[in-house]
Amino acid sequence: MHPRVEAVWKLVPKPVQDTIASTVDRLQGVTPPPPPVPDLSRPTRMLVGPVNYAGQGYRWSRAAETSGTVSGVNYVHSGNNLLQYPADYTVPWRTAEHSRAWQKAMLDAIAENYTHVLIEACFPILGGMFSGDLRRQTALLRERGVHVGIVGHGNEVRLPSTHLESTPWSPFTDSDEWIPVDLAEKAVAANLAAIADLDLPTFVSTAGLLVDLPQAQFLGVVIDQQQWINDEPLLERDRIRVIHGPTNPHVKGTPLIVPIAQRLHDEGLIEFIQLDRVPNHEMPAVMASADVVLDQFRIGDYGVAACESMTSGRVVLAHITEQVRREVETHAGMALPIPDTTPDTLEHMLRDIAVRRDEYRAIARTGKDFVARLHNGDFSRDQLMKHFLAA
């Protein structure tokens, strides 16, 4: 929607918006899909939604089901799933936001069929009901006997003013081309206040988010390791192959590192490949063909892409804060096998890898074991059971 059109649209009263949007859907033949139904034979039935960032809602649902007592269902607004990650139930955003029939059906289905709801990224689980008011929707679900929890994914709970203190490369230092810092500060502060007011079981997907949500539990991202394991050799080419595939170039630090990588490519030391929106199902083969993966250099944390790279047996370079390293080592019982690398040290690291290949092969070999300890679903299942589903 064009910004000027969106500004005018926001001035329209919500009931009128709903009527207009529902009429458009009806004229286009759009029928709201019936709400998803879990396996009613399982005593615990969890709905996760509605963002499924990096496919995590789906993966957490599958992880919980390995307990044998849980049926997990995830749902996502189709507009939040542009990379086509697996999802159990998909609904158009306009339907969720404006169809009062869908909202009522979803509420009734949750109350009748689910015992637990895990809300992702502070997005309203009941779409536009109560104009998307998270507090009111949560109160209504709890009144109907549903246990509710929240999981923070990333920037919706990462307070800019706090993050600026954690790393000099924070994406909030020069975010004019990304998001205005003052607006982000206000929005995140509102989310953190809502989470504090609701006082629900709270999780975070990555360890760095515990800085802003210290009361939360580290849930960890989940990947399907079998999809990424390969037996391709590592660091055997004369020119080591280095790849970088940013989903968000500003946040990943792409402008800070590409000139360095390109210069080393032109020098003949490395073969540098920058990926652009490669479909998720093609990435295992791409990853297996690399020697080094440049992950992210501004957030100070790691997530799905780093776990996929480690499982692939590649050398992963990223900037990771000491807070994150301490947290994950406590849970994994081993150090995170990602050499800390900043934009200032990237050239040195790549030159060092080219010279000391055996040492870096040894580091890469530990990646699969690390991911198996924290990110294959078992740890996330245990965290959900202990702090939410069986609490």
Secondary structure as GFF3:
##gff-version 3
##sequence-region A 1 391
A	DSSP	alpha_helix	3	10	.	.	.	ID=ss1
A	DSSP	alpha_helix	14	27	.	.	.	ID=ss2
A	DSSP	beta_strand	44	49	.	.	.	ID=ss3
A	DSSP	three_ten_helix	53	55	.	.	.	ID=ss4
A	DSSP	alpha_helix	56	65	.	.	.	ID=ss5
A	DSSP	beta_strand	70	77	.	.	.	ID=ss6
A	DSSP	three_ten_helix	78	80	.	.	.	ID=ss7
A	DSSP	beta_strand	89	91	.	.	.	ID=ss8
A	DSSP	alpha_helix	93	98	.	.	.	ID=ss9
A	DSSP	alpha_helix	100	113	.	.	.	ID=ss10
A	DSSP	beta_strand	116	120	.	.	.	ID=ss11
A	DSSP	three_ten_helix	129	132	.	.	.	ID=ss12
A	DSSP	alpha_helix	134	143	.	.	.	ID=ss13
A	DSSP	beta_strand	147	152	.	.	.	ID=ss14
A	DSSP	alpha_helix	160	166	.	.	.	ID=ss15
A	DSSP	three_ten_helix	171	174	.	.	.	ID=ss16
A	DSSP	alpha_helix	181	198	.	.	.	ID=ss17
A	DSSP	beta_strand	202	204	.	.	.	ID=ss18
A	DSSP	three_ten_helix	207	211	.	.	.	ID=ss19
A	DSSP	beta_strand	217	218	.	.	.	ID=ss20
A	DSSP	three_ten_helix	225	227	.	.	.	ID=ss21
A	DSSP	beta_strand	240	244	.	.	.	ID=ss22
A	DSSP	alpha_helix	249	252	.	.	.	ID=ss23
A	DSSP	alpha_helix	254	267	.	.	.	ID=ss24
A	DSSP	beta_strand	270	274	.	.	.	ID=ss25
A	DSSP	three_ten_helix	280	282	.	.	.	ID=ss26
A	DSSP	alpha_helix	283	288	.	.	.	ID=ss27
A	DSSP	beta_strand	292	294	.	.	.	ID=ss28
A	DSSP	alpha_helix	304	311	.	.	.	ID=ss29
A	DSSP	beta_strand	315	317	.	.	.	ID=ss30
A	DSSP	alpha_helix	322	332	.	.	.	ID=ss31
A	DSSP	alpha_helix	346	355	.	.	.	ID=ss32
A	DSSP	alpha_helix	357	365	.	.	.	ID=ss33
A	DSSP	alpha_helix	367	374	.	.	.	ID=ss34
A	DSSP	alpha_helix	378	384	.	.	.	ID=ss35
A	DSSP	pi_helix	385	389	.	.	.	ID=ss36
###
